[in-house]
Amino acid sequence: MSDQLSVMQSRQQAPMWLWPMLWGALLLISVMGMPYAEALFRWIEPNARQVIYTRAEFYVLLGRHLLVVGVAAAVTIVVGVLAGIAVTRERGHDFLPLVGQLASLGQTFPPVAVLALAVPVLGFGTLPIMVALMLYGLLPIVRNTLTGLQEVDADIKMASHAMGMTPTQTLRQVELPLAAPVILAGIRTSVTINIATAALGATMGASNLGDPIIAGIVNGNMAYVVQGALTIALLALTVDSLFELLQRKLRSRLSTS
């Protein structure tokens, strides 16, 4: 009986890994196989002298893209989650509307406008796009952190206090684990949006997967544009499917605990 249950569980878990593996494999094939796909992209630009972007290797551009998005995401996650925790505590409850408004304000500014304002102060390069990504990705994390923590049942928190837990212990052992799927959903949205938004950094001297897109637009070469856009799309799908897998695992862990 236990063997049958384990077989059924493995069958149910197999699809959870399928999409991340599929999108990741396609991303790897795209990045490593791009120099050998000239015949394919020649269909898009039959008259162009060159149809494969060769100013930088695609795996190098992918690494730079991941670095920018990763650093911005790490800072945004720390700031967003801590801000959400702070304003849901008794001492910080008065600042709840202010934090919500500030987070919303960050996403009302288009990333291009943030870059235009940041470049005169920070100069060209990676730093302006990181600032833009941090501001643009803050809202989903703050909003979902607030939602997740506020949805924790008050009776559960009272029970933890009755068991002798301190407020810090209640937060760490009760509230955050229960709110984790909702918070992770906000992080997923933030990171996925910023994977695409980071391509704008190529206009400000931050080399990444946006380079082929900008080069294609400037030179009128749609093959370059497709190469950059395709790689970014596959990266976004890979990361998004990984977050979906994490969300499912968190939900299943909470349902069994």
DRENMIKOL-40818 format. One record per atom (N, C-alpha, C): x, y, z. Coordinates in steps of 0.2 Angstrom, whole numbers, plus 5000, padded with zeros to 4 digits. Atoms other than C-alpha are relative to their C-alpha. Layout:
N
XYZ...
This chain:
257
500449945000500050005000500450065000499649945000501450125004500450014994499649995006502350084988499550034995500549975005500750124978499950085002500149924998500550294988500650034997499449975002502350334984500050014992500050005008502150294965499550064998500549955002500550404965500350075001499749944998501450544974500650024995499549995005502950534961499750024994500349985006501750544947499750075000500349944999500850694954500650065000499549954999502550784958500450014993499750005007503250744940499950064996500249945004502250884931500350075003499849944997502851014944500750014998499349985003504650994938500050004993500050005007504150974920500250074997500049945004503951154915500750045002499349974999505551224924500549974996499550035004506551094916500050014993500149985007505751124899500350074998499849935002505951314899500850015001499350004998507751294907500449974994499750035005508251174893500050044994500149965006507551284879500450075001499649944999508451434887500749994999499350025001510151344887500149994993499950015007509851284869500050074996500049935003509451464864500750045001499449964998510951544873500649964996499450035003512251414867499949984993500050025007511551374850499950064996500149945004511251554844500550014995499549995006512851564834499949954995500150055006512351414824499350004997500749995003510551474820500050054994500049955005511051584806499549994994500550015005509951494793499350015002500749984998508451514804499950075000500149925000508651704807500150034993500049975007509051724788499350014997500750005003507251694785499750075002500349944998506851854795500350064997499649955004508251964787500449974995499650035005508651884771500550054996499549955004509552044764500550035005499549974995510552084780500749974999499350025000512452064780500149955005499850044994512451984797499350005004500650024997510951904806500149985007499950024993511751844822500450055004499749954996512151964836500749975003499350024998514051944839500450045004499649954996514652094849500149975007499850034993514551984865499649935000500350065000514151804868499450005004500750004997512351764873500049985008500050024993512851674889500350055004499849944996513851824895499550055001500649964999512351934892499549985005500550034995511251814901500350015007499750004993512451814916500050075003500149934998512452004916499350025002500849984999510552014915499849975007500250044994510351884929500350045006499749974995511651984940499650065002500449934999510652154938499449985003500750014998508952074941500149975007499950034993509651964956500250055005499849954995510452104965499450055002500649954999508952224963499549965003500650044997507752074968500249995007499850014993508852044984499850065004500149944996508752224990499350015000500749985000506952244985499649955005500350054996506452084994500150025008499849984993507352135010499650065002500349934998506652315010499249995000500850015000504852255005499849965005500350054995504652115017500150045007499949974993505452215032499550065000500549955000504352365027499349975002500750034999502752255027500049975007500050024993503252175044499950065004499949944995503652345052499350035001500649965000501952425047499449955003500550044997500952275053500149985007499950014993501652275070499650065003500449954997500752385083500350075000499749945000502052515084500050044993499949975007502152545065499350004996500750005004500252525061499850074997500149935003500152715059500350024993499649995006501352705045499749964994500250055005500352575035499850044994500349965006499452705023500650034996499449975003501152795020500449954996499550055003502152635016499649984993500450035006500752575004500050064994500049955005500652744995500750014997499449995003502552754993500249944996499950055004502652584986499650004993500449995006501252624974500350054995499749945004502152784969500649974996499450035004503752684964499849974993500250035006502752594951499650044995500449965004501752734944500550044995499549975004503452804937500249954995499850055005503852714920500850005001499350014999505652634921500450054996499649955004506252754907500050065003500049944997505752904917500550005006499650014995506652834932500850004998499350005003508252804921500250074998499849945002508152974914500250055006499849964994508153054932500649975003499450034996509452934939500750014996499450005004510752944925500450075002499649944998511253134929500349995007499850004993511453084947500549945001499650064999512252904946500449994994499650015006512952914928499849944996500250055004512852784915500349935003499750074998513052594918499449965004500450054997512252464929499650035006500449974994511752574944499450034999500749975001510352674937499549954998500550055001509452524930499849965006500150044994509652434947499550045004500449964996508852584956499350004997500650005003507452584943499649935001500350074998507152394946499850005007500250004993507152414964499350045002500649964999505852554964499449974996500650035004504752464950499849935003500250074998504852294959499850005008500150004993504452354977499249995001500750014998502552364976499749935001500350074999502052184973500349975006499750044994503252124987499650035006500349974994502552255000499349995000500750015000500752234995499949935002500150074998500852044996500249985007499850014993501852045012499450035005500649984996500452155020499449965000500650055001499052045013500149945003499850074997499951885019500050015007500050004993500251945036499350025003500649984998498552025038499549955000500550065000497651865033500149955005499950054995498451765047499450015005500650004996496951715058500350035007499949974994496951815074500049955006500150054995496451665084500749965000499450045001498051575078500650045004499549964997499151725084499850005008500250004993498151725101500249945003499950064997498451545103500849995001499350005000500351565100500250045006499949964995500351705113499949965007500250034995499451595125500549945002499550064999500751455123500750035003499449974997502051585129500550034995499549975005502851645113500050075000499949935000503551815112499750024993500249975007502951935097500549984995499550025005504551895088500049934998500150075001504351705090499449994996500650005004502551725084500150024993499949985007503151815069500449954996499550055004504551695064499749935000500250075000503651535069499349994997500750005001501851575065499850044994500349955005501451725054500449994994499750015007502851715041499949944997500250065003502651535038499350004996500650005003500851555035499950054994500049955005501051715025500549984994499450025004502551635015499749994992500250005007501551584999499750064997500249935003500751754997500650044999499449965001502351845000500449974994499650035006503251724987499650024994500449985007501851764974500250074998499749935001502351954976500750004997499350005002504151914974500049974993500050035006503751804959499850064995500349945004502751954951500650054999499549955000504152074955500649984995499450025004505551974948499949994993500250025007504651914932499950074996500049945003504252094928500750034999499449975001505952154931500549974995499650035005506752024920499950034993500149965006505952114905500250075001499849934999506152284912500850015000499349995000508052264914500350014993499749995007508252264895500150074999499949935001508052444896500750035002499349984998509752454904500550014995499549995005510552434888500050064996500049935002510052604883500450055004499649964996511052674897500749975002499350034999512652574895500149945004500050064996512152424906499949944995500150065005512552274895499749945003500450064998511352134896499649974994500450025006510052044885499650054996500349955004509352204880500450034994499549975005510952244869499749984993500250015007510352144854499350034998500749965002508552224855500250074998499849935002509352394855500450014994499650005006510552354842499649994994500450015005509252284831499550064998500449945001508152434833500450064996499649955003509552554829500249994993499750025007510152454814499449984995500550025004508452404808500149924998499950075001508852224810499649965005500550034996507352124816500349935003499750064998508451964818500350015007499749994994509352044832499550015006500549984995507752104841499749935002500350074998507051924840500449965004499650034996508551854847500050025007500149974993508551964862499449995004500650014997506751954865499849935002500150074999506651764863500449985007499650024994508051744876499750035007500349974995507251864888499449965002500750044999505551774886500149935003499850074998506351604889500350015008499849994993507251674905499450015005500649994995505651744912499549945001500450064999504651584909500449955004499650044996506051484917499950025007500049974993506151594933499250005002500750004998504251604933499749935002500250074998503951414933500449985006499750024994505251394946499750035007500449974994504351514958499349965001500650044999502751424954500149935003499850064997503551264959500150015008499949984993504151344975499350015004500749994998502351404978499649945002500350064999501651234976500249965006499750044994502851154988499850035007500249974994502451285001499349995002500750014999500651264999499949935003500150074998500751075000500349995007499850014993501851085016499650035005500549974996500651205024499449965001500650045000499151095020500149935004499950074996500050935028500250025007499849994994500651025043499550025005
